[in-house]
Amino acid sequence: MNTRPHFCSLNAAVDILSGKWKILLLWELLDQPRRFGELRRLVPGIREKVLAEQLRELEADGVVARKTFDGAQLRVEYSLTEAGTALTRALEPLTQWSLEHVARR
C-alpha cells in the first residue's frame, strides 16, 4: 500500500519547466538579458510562435522578466528574475547527474 501523497513538492517546478524549450531558454538567459531574435538564434529549431508562447508562460510563472525599451525601434529584452536564477541554479545538480549518467551508457 502506497501512503505517499499524490502531490509532490516538485510539481510546481516541473509545471514551470514543462515544455520542450523552457530549460534551454532559462539556460540562455542565465548570464545576461537577451532579445527575442537573439534567443531564436541561440535555440536552434524553435519556431517563433513557440518561442513567444514559452516566454509568455515563463513570464507568467515569475521566472522571466520582459522589459520594453522605447526608441526609434521598439526593443524588448528578456531576463531571469531572482526566482528564475534560483530555479536555473537548482538545475545544476540535475545537469551533473545527466552528464554522469550519459557517460555510463
C-alpha atoms as one frame of an Amber mdcrd trajectory, in Angstrom:
protein
   0.000   0.000   0.000   1.407   3.368  -1.063   0.853   6.054   1.585   2.718
   8.816  -0.235   0.618  11.866  -1.075  -0.394  12.325  -4.692   1.060  15.822
  -4.705   4.812  16.066  -4.797   6.518  19.315  -3.847   8.401  19.143  -7.150
   5.170  19.588  -9.107   5.460  23.384  -9.074   8.952  23.324 -10.595   8.029
  20.615 -13.091   4.963  22.600 -14.176   7.094  25.702 -14.760   9.735  23.739
 -16.672   7.312  21.692 -18.758   7.740  22.461 -22.396  10.339  21.341 -24.867
  12.315  24.602 -24.868  11.912  26.184 -21.439  15.045  24.782 -19.825  17.114
  25.855 -22.833  15.608  29.341 -22.678  16.383  29.655 -18.976  19.927  28.470
 -19.633  20.436  31.101 -22.343  19.127  33.832 -20.035  21.337  32.835 -17.112
  24.320  35.054 -17.931  22.640  38.086 -19.486  19.392  39.537 -20.804  18.570
  38.555 -24.372  16.410  39.957 -27.120  13.765  37.831 -28.828  15.733  37.412
 -32.075  18.862  36.543 -30.152  17.016  33.782 -28.300  15.641  32.489 -31.591
  19.196  32.187 -32.943  20.611  30.669 -29.734  17.946  27.950 -29.556  18.042
  26.311 -32.990  14.865  24.609 -34.100  12.449  26.667 -32.038   9.621  28.243
 -34.007   8.889  31.925 -33.448   5.332  31.230 -32.255   6.525  28.624 -29.754
   9.295  30.916 -28.501   6.757  33.676 -27.848   4.390  31.261 -26.072   7.078
  29.767 -23.869   8.462  33.190 -22.923   4.942  34.362 -22.017   4.442  31.283
 -19.831   7.801  31.770 -18.102   6.926  35.410 -17.526   3.515  34.472 -16.095
   5.269  32.000 -13.764   7.521  34.788 -12.483  10.836  33.344 -13.617  11.404
  35.596 -16.651  11.014  39.360 -16.825  10.164  41.232 -20.018  11.449  44.785
 -20.357  10.414  47.121 -23.169  12.658  49.959 -24.337  11.266  52.932 -26.228
  13.185  54.384 -29.083  13.170  54.673 -32.827  12.585  50.950 -32.905  10.765
  49.126 -30.104  13.150  46.800 -28.305  12.260  44.033 -25.851  14.662  42.175
 -23.602  14.065  39.094 -21.516  15.977  38.318 -18.342  15.735  35.983 -15.396
  14.055  37.173 -12.256  15.546  36.290  -8.886  13.255  33.254  -8.811  14.350
  32.309 -12.332  18.011  32.499 -11.387  17.375  30.334  -8.325  15.443  27.797
 -10.416  18.175  27.641 -13.044  20.862  27.195 -10.378  18.765  24.425  -8.812
  19.021  22.540 -12.127  22.833  22.369 -11.954  22.920  19.107  -9.910  20.482
  17.569 -12.380  22.795  18.641 -15.205  25.704  16.955 -13.441  23.651  13.798
 -12.936  22.759  13.793 -16.632  26.393  14.128 -17.678  27.412  11.243 -15.431
  24.505   9.062 -16.487  25.003   9.655 -20.210  28.744   8.959 -19.820  27.938
   5.483 -18.454  25.765   4.473 -21.381
